[in-house]
Amino acid sequence: MSIKYYKLLDMLNRRGMTRDDLRAATGISSATMAKLSNHQTVSLQVIDKICAKMHCQPDDIMEFIDDRGNVPTLKKAQTNERKGAQLTFAEQVKILLDRKNMTISTLADVLGVSRQTLSKRLKDNNFDTDWMRRIADALDIKIIVKID
């Protein structure tokens, strides 16, 4: 189980900021920035400083992922009790990006689309099978389309 900070790294990228820019704005150390980059534990004071400077909420910059790679939420937990634990395609892509140390921008470049287009599709979980196959090819993974 761990907290992942890919959302923070993506936010910096979207805002055209570097990690050094964030360090300068918040006063956090390079060691703390390295912990964030490597998805290691940081104090709540660090999260507070980042949220204050970036004008965001903690869930805008971090996400809890359990041992099975799931992103549990109360709403999802209630849904999963009825349907079985299934992640959306967008959630799976975000986890795979994190595991492959890729950003949404990098994937968008590989796909030949804008970061904004891909981010919106991820947010809305808006993918047809062609998009899914293109993303799977870009991430070098196998995709199985199953219709129930």
Backbone torsions as a table, in degrees:
resi	resn	phi	psi	omega
1	MET	NA	137.9	178.2
2	SER	-162.2	161.6	173.6
3	ILE	-91.3	134.5	178.0
4	LYS	-114.0	141.1	-176.9
5	TYR	-110.5	22.9	-179.3
6	TYR	-61.3	-28.7	178.6
7	LYS	-64.8	-39.0	177.3
8	LEU	-64.4	-46.7	-178.4
9	LEU	-63.3	-37.9	176.5
10	ASP	-68.1	-39.7	178.4
11	MET	-61.3	-44.0	178.1
12	LEU	-58.8	-45.8	-179.8
13	ASN	-60.7	-45.8	179.8
14	ARG	-61.9	-34.5	-178.4
15	ARG	-89.6	3.0	179.0
16	GLY	69.4	28.2	-179.2
17	MET	-105.4	149.7	173.3
18	THR	-97.4	170.8	176.1
19	ARG	-65.1	-34.8	176.7
20	ASP	-65.7	-36.3	176.2
21	ASP	-60.9	-44.0	179.1
22	LEU	-63.3	-44.3	178.8
23	ARG	-58.3	-46.5	-179.1
24	ALA	-64.1	-39.9	-177.9
25	ALA	-70.1	-33.0	-174.2
26	THR	-103.5	-19.5	-177.2
27	GLY	79.6	15.0	178.2
28	ILE	-80.2	154.3	-176.0
29	SER	-78.3	164.9	176.4
30	SER	-65.3	-32.1	177.8
31	ALA	-65.0	-41.1	178.2
32	THR	-67.1	-39.7	177.7
33	MET	-63.2	-37.6	177.1
34	ALA	-64.0	-39.6	177.4
35	LYS	-61.4	-43.7	178.4
36	LEU	-62.4	-44.0	-179.5
37	SER	-63.4	-30.7	-179.1
38	ASN	-99.1	11.7	177.4
39	HIS	57.5	43.0	176.3
40	GLN	-101.5	165.4	-176.5
41	THR	-66.7	134.7	171.8
42	VAL	-128.8	164.0	-177.1
43	SER	-74.9	161.5	175.8
44	LEU	-66.5	-26.4	176.2
45	GLN	-62.6	-38.0	177.8
46	VAL	-65.3	-46.0	178.5
47	ILE	-60.1	-42.4	178.7
48	ASP	-59.6	-47.0	179.8
49	LYS	-60.9	-44.5	-178.8
50	ILE	-64.7	-46.5	-179.6
51	CYS	-62.6	-39.0	179.3
52	ALA	-63.3	-44.6	-178.1
53	LYS	-75.8	-33.3	-177.7
54	MET	-91.3	-4.4	179.8
55	HIS	54.5	57.9	-177.4
56	CYS	-145.8	176.9	177.3
57	GLN	-101.1	157.3	179.0
58	PRO	-53.6	-37.8	-178.9
59	ASP	-72.8	-7.1	173.2
60	ASP	-79.5	-18.6	-174.9
61	ILE	-119.6	-9.5	-177.8
62	MET	-149.3	162.1	-178.2
63	GLU	-150.5	140.6	176.6
64	PHE	-88.5	130.1	176.3
65	ILE	-123.8	125.2	-176.6
66	ASP	-78.4	-179.7	-175.3
67	ASP	-61.5	-23.9	179.7
68	ARG	-92.4	4.6	-179.2
69	GLY	84.6	11.7	-180.0
70	ASN	-89.9	152.6	175.7
71	VAL	-109.0	89.1	-174.5
72	PRO	-73.4	139.1	171.4
73	THR	-139.2	160.4	178.8
74	LEU	-59.8	-46.3	-179.6
75	LYS	-62.3	-45.6	179.9
76	LYS	-65.9	-37.9	179.7
77	ALA	-61.8	-40.8	178.4
78	GLN	-66.6	-40.5	177.8
79	THR	-66.3	-42.7	-177.5
80	ASN	-64.9	-29.9	177.3
81	GLU	-62.2	-31.9	-179.3
82	ARG	-85.8	-40.2	-170.2
83	LYS	-111.0	-5.7	-172.6
84	GLY	91.2	151.2	-174.2
85	ALA	-73.0	104.5	178.5
86	GLN	-129.0	129.2	173.9
87	LEU	-87.7	149.3	173.6
88	THR	-69.8	163.8	178.0
89	PHE	-60.6	-42.4	-179.8
90	ALA	-60.7	-42.6	178.4
91	GLU	-63.5	-40.1	178.6
92	GLN	-65.2	-40.4	178.3
93	VAL	-61.7	-45.1	-179.7
94	LYS	-61.0	-40.7	178.9
95	ILE	-66.0	-43.5	179.0
96	LEU	-64.3	-39.4	176.4
97	LEU	-59.0	-44.4	179.4
98	ASP	-62.2	-46.5	-178.3
99	ARG	-64.4	-30.3	-179.4
100	LYS	-95.7	7.3	-178.9
101	ASN	52.8	43.3	177.4
102	MET	-111.9	152.2	174.9
103	THR	-101.6	166.1	175.6
104	ILE	-62.3	-37.8	178.8
105	SER	-62.0	-41.8	179.2
106	THR	-63.4	-45.5	178.7
107	LEU	-62.6	-42.0	178.9
108	ALA	-59.6	-42.9	178.4
109	ASP	-60.5	-44.8	179.6
110	VAL	-62.0	-38.0	-179.1
111	LEU	-79.3	-14.3	-178.8
112	GLY	75.9	31.1	177.5
113	VAL	-126.6	167.1	178.3
114	SER	-75.1	155.0	177.0
115	ARG	-61.3	-37.7	-179.3
116	GLN	-63.2	-41.7	179.2
117	THR	-61.5	-48.3	-179.1
118	LEU	-65.9	-42.0	179.2
119	SER	-59.8	-42.2	179.3
120	LYS	-65.0	-43.0	178.6
121	ARG	-62.8	-39.9	177.8
122	LEU	-65.4	-42.5	-179.8
123	LYS	-62.4	-41.8	-176.9
124	ASP	-89.7	-5.6	-174.1
125	ASN	51.5	50.7	-174.0
126	ASN	-107.4	87.8	-177.5
127	PHE	-137.8	128.4	169.7
128	ASP	-91.7	177.8	-175.1
129	THR	-64.4	-32.0	177.6
130	ASP	-62.5	-46.7	177.5
131	TRP	-61.0	-44.3	-179.6
132	MET	-60.1	-43.5	179.1
133	ARG	-65.7	-40.6	178.3
134	ARG	-61.8	-43.4	179.0
135	ILE	-66.7	-42.9	178.4
136	ALA	-59.5	-43.4	177.6
137	ASP	-62.2	-43.4	-179.2
138	ALA	-64.4	-33.9	-179.4
139	LEU	-91.8	-0.5	-179.9
140	ASP	56.2	50.6	177.5
141	ILE	-127.9	162.9	177.0
142	LYS	-93.5	139.4	177.9
143	ILE	-121.6	138.5	177.5
144	ILE	-121.5	121.0	178.2
145	VAL	-94.2	120.7	-179.0
146	LYS	-122.8	130.8	178.4
147	ILE	-112.5	121.4	178.8
148	ASP	-96.7	NA	NA
